[in-house]
Amino acid sequence: SEFSGLAWWRDTLVLLPQHPERFDNNVFVLERGVIEAFLDGSSTEPLRVRRVPLVAPIVETFAYDGFEAIAFTGDRVYVSIEARRGDTDIVGRLLCGRVEGDLERILIDAEPSATLEAQNDLENTGYEAIVVRAEQLIAIYETNGGVNESPRALLFDRNLRPMGAMPMAHLQYRVTDASEIDERGRFWVANYHWPGAPWENSSCELTDRYGQGESHRRCASVERLVELEVRDEGIAPTDRAPVQLELVDDAHARNWEGLVRLGDRGFLMV
């Protein structure tokens, strides 16, 4: 399915495939109560998803290469699209739409839309995380470490009008999704590195500061969650240590591309 994003719409979890057209233009949804019942042990049955149509004819009008992120605020929905880089430095688009009925359909509008610019020359990189902050949208680039001389998050209003950029900390490895932001301006990102990636990473300040667990010491892969916060001077890690996931091995690196909070339990990932 190549899921590329997770987001809550009320108490329904929306799982976004990178290519919904492979599933008759549907996304998949699960109810929070069903998930929590499984976690509580009151149900041991596999979770059964429901399909919800995603109507987005606008993606057929440009070099569409899949959906990368999704976020909701009320019945408004925002998505980022990856676009195949051609003669320009445009690597994606930010689109918006609405939820119809009781999540019976998600409709992506043709307008307004915003273009998303490349921040380096790496192929197949784009904006894989969207954060909704009050009346502002924050689009976060995938590679912000040593391969990006000037990492920055792009800012837009609710109507996708550009509002400039905000400096982003030099966070090594890929940022592949973001959780919801809290009242303190803090959110978590999925931070992932596949050892076969065609670029060299610089030394990681967070690793130097907090160390590594046993599986990360023996593997070149990185699978972790990092808490970031929006400050006056830009977006940077908080003083909380990253949550390192226990790795399998480098032959089985897991490409985490969806992240949401689950109350005080922690997170759901895909």
C-alpha positions in Angstrom: 0.0 0.0 0.0 3.0 2.3 0.5 1.2 4.4 3.2 2.6 7.9 3.2 0.6 9.7 5.9 -1.6 9.3 9.0 -4.0 11.9 10.4 -7.0 12.1 12.7 -10.4 13.4 11.5 -12.2 13.7 14.8 -12.0 10.1 16.2 -11.3 8.4 12.9 -7.8 7.6 11.8 -7.1 8.2 8.1 -4.4 6.1 6.4 -3.2 7.7 3.2 -1.7 5.5 0.5 0.9 7.2 -1.7 -1.1 6.1 -4.7 -4.8 6.0 -3.9 -5.5 5.3 -7.6 -4.1 1.7 -7.0 -7.1 1.2 -4.7 -9.9 2.8 -6.9 -9.0 6.2 -5.5 -9.7 5.4 -1.8 -8.0 6.0 1.5 -8.5 3.7 4.5 -9.9 4.6 7.9 -10.1 3.0 11.4 -12.1 4.2 14.4 -10.2 5.1 17.5 -12.4 2.9 19.7 -11.6 -0.2 17.6 -7.9 0.6 17.9 -8.0 1.1 21.6 -10.1 -2.0 22.2 -7.3 -4.0 20.5 -4.6 -2.3 22.6 -6.6 -3.0 25.7 -6.9 -6.7 24.9 -10.7 -6.7 24.8 -10.5 -7.6 21.1 -8.0 -9.8 19.3 -9.5 -9.7 15.9 -7.5 -8.1 13.0 -8.5 -4.5 12.5 -10.7 -4.1 9.4 -10.3 -0.8 7.5 -13.1 1.0 5.8 -12.5 2.6 2.4 -13.4 6.2 1.8 -13.3 7.8 -1.7 -10.6 10.4 -2.3 -11.7 12.6 -5.3 -8.7 14.6 -6.6 -8.9 15.1 -10.4 -6.5 18.0 -10.1 -3.5 15.6 -9.7 -4.0 14.5 -13.3 -3.0 18.0 -14.6 0.7 17.9 -13.5 3.6 15.5 -13.0 2.0 13.8 -10.1 4.1 11.2 -8.3 1.9 10.4 -5.3 0.5 11.8 -2.1 2.9 12.4 0.7 1.1 14.0 3.7 -2.4 14.7 5.0 -3.7 16.9 7.8 -7.2 17.9 9.0 -8.6 20.9 10.8 -12.3 20.7 11.3 -13.8 19.5 8.0 -10.9 21.1 6.0 -8.2 18.8 4.6 -4.7 19.6 3.4 -2.5 17.3 1.4 1.0 17.5 -0.1 1.7 15.9 -3.5 5.0 14.9 -4.8 5.7 16.0 -8.4 8.4 14.6 -10.7 11.1 17.2 -11.0 11.4 18.4 -14.6 13.0 21.6 -15.9 12.0 23.5 -12.7 12.8 23.1 -9.1 9.2 22.4 -8.2 9.0 19.1 -6.3 5.4 19.2 -5.1 2.2 21.0 -4.5 0.1 21.8 -1.5 -3.6 21.2 -2.0 -6.8 21.6 0.1 -10.3 20.3 0.2 -13.1 19.2 2.5 -14.7 16.2 4.2 -18.2 15.5 3.0 -20.7 14.0 5.4 -19.6 11.8 8.2 -16.3 11.1 6.3 -18.2 9.6 3.4 -15.9 11.3 0.9 -12.8 13.5 0.8 -12.9 16.0 -2.0 -9.7 17.9 -3.1 -10.3 21.2 -4.8 -8.5 22.4 -7.9 -7.9 25.8 -6.3 -6.4 27.2 -4.3 -3.0 25.4 -4.6 0.6 26.2 -3.8 3.8 25.0 -5.3 6.6 23.5 -3.2 10.2 24.2 -4.1 13.2 21.9 -3.9 15.8 22.7 -1.2 18.6 20.7 -2.7 19.5 18.6 -5.8 18.6 15.2 -4.4 16.1 13.3 -6.5 12.9 11.9 -5.1 12.8 14.2 -2.2 9.9 16.5 -1.3 7.6 17.7 1.5 6.5 14.7 3.5 5.1 16.5 6.6 2.3 19.1 7.1 1.6 20.7 10.5 -1.5 22.9 11.1 -0.7 25.6 13.6 -3.6 28.0 14.4 -4.3 29.8 11.1 -1.0 28.7 9.5 0.2 25.6 7.7 3.8 24.5 8.0 5.2 22.3 5.2 8.4 20.5 6.2 11.0 19.3 3.7 12.2 15.7 3.7 16.0 16.3 4.0 17.2 19.0 6.4 20.6 17.7 7.5 24.1 18.2 6.0 22.7 17.7 2.5 20.6 20.9 2.8 22.7 24.1 3.2 19.7 26.2 4.3 16.8 24.1 5.6 13.5 25.9 6.0 9.9 25.2 6.6 7.5 26.9 4.2 4.5 28.8 5.7 1.0 29.2 4.2 -2.3 30.6 5.4 -5.4 28.5 5.4 -6.1 29.5 1.8 -2.6 28.4 0.8 -1.2 31.9 0.3 2.5 31.9 0.9 3.6 33.5 4.1 7.4 33.1 3.8 9.6 30.6 5.4 10.9 29.7 8.8 14.4 28.4 9.5 14.6 24.6 10.2 17.2 23.0 12.4 19.8 20.8 10.6 18.1 17.6 11.6 19.9 14.6 10.0 18.1 11.9 8.1 14.7 12.0 6.5 11.6 13.6 8.0 8.7 11.5 6.8 5.7 12.7 8.7 4.7 14.8 11.7 2.2 14.5 14.5 -0.3 17.1 15.5 1.1 20.2 17.2 0.2 20.9 20.9 -0.6 24.1 22.7 3.1 24.7 23.4 4.0 24.6 19.7 5.6 21.1 20.0 5.2 18.2 17.6 7.0 14.9 16.8 8.4 13.8 13.5 9.3 10.4 12.1 13.0 10.5 11.4 14.3 7.7 9.2 17.5 6.7 7.4 17.8 3.8 4.9 21.5 2.7 4.7 21.1 2.5 0.9 20.2 6.2 0.5 22.3 7.8 -2.3 23.8 10.5 -0.1 26.1 10.9 2.8 24.8 12.1 6.2 26.8 14.4 8.4 27.4 13.6 12.1 24.2 13.8 14.1 24.1 16.3 17.0 21.2 14.4 18.7 23.1 11.1 18.6 26.2 12.8 20.0 24.1 14.3 22.8 21.9 11.4 23.7 23.8 8.3 22.5 22.3 5.2 20.8 20.4 2.1 21.9 22.0 -1.3 21.3 20.3 -2.0 18.0 21.2 1.5 16.6 24.8 1.0 17.6 25.1 -2.2 15.5 23.1 -0.9 12.5 23.5 1.9 9.9 19.7 2.3 9.8 18.0 5.0 11.8 14.3 4.7 13.0 13.3 7.2 15.6 10.9 9.9 16.7 12.2 13.5 17.4 10.2 16.2 19.2 10.4 19.6 17.6 9.1 22.9 18.6 8.2 26.2 16.8 10.3 29.1 18.3 10.6 32.7 17.4 13.8 32.0 15.6 12.6 28.8 13.8 11.9 25.1 14.3 14.3 23.1 16.4 14.5 20.0 18.6 13.3 20.2 22.2 15.5 19.0 25.1 13.7 15.6 25.0 15.8 12.7 23.8 14.7 11.0 20.6 12.5 7.9 20.9 14.6 5.2 19.2 12.8 2.2 17.8 14.4 -1.2 18.2 15.8 -2.1 14.8 15.7 -5.5 13.1 18.8 -5.2 10.9 19.9 -3.2 7.9 18.4 -5.7 5.5 15.0 -5.0 7.0 14.9 -1.2 7.6 11.3 0.0 8.0 10.2 3.1 6.2 8.0 4.8 8.7 5.9 7.3 6.8 2.9 8.0 9.1 2.7 9.3 12.7 -0.1 10.5 15.0 -0.4 10.9 18.7 -2.7 8.5 20.6 -3.7 10.5 23.7 -1.4 9.7 26.6 -0.6 6.3 25.3 2.1 7.5 22.9 1.9 7.2 19.1 0.5 5.2 16.2 2.8 4.7 13.2 2.6 3.1 9.8 
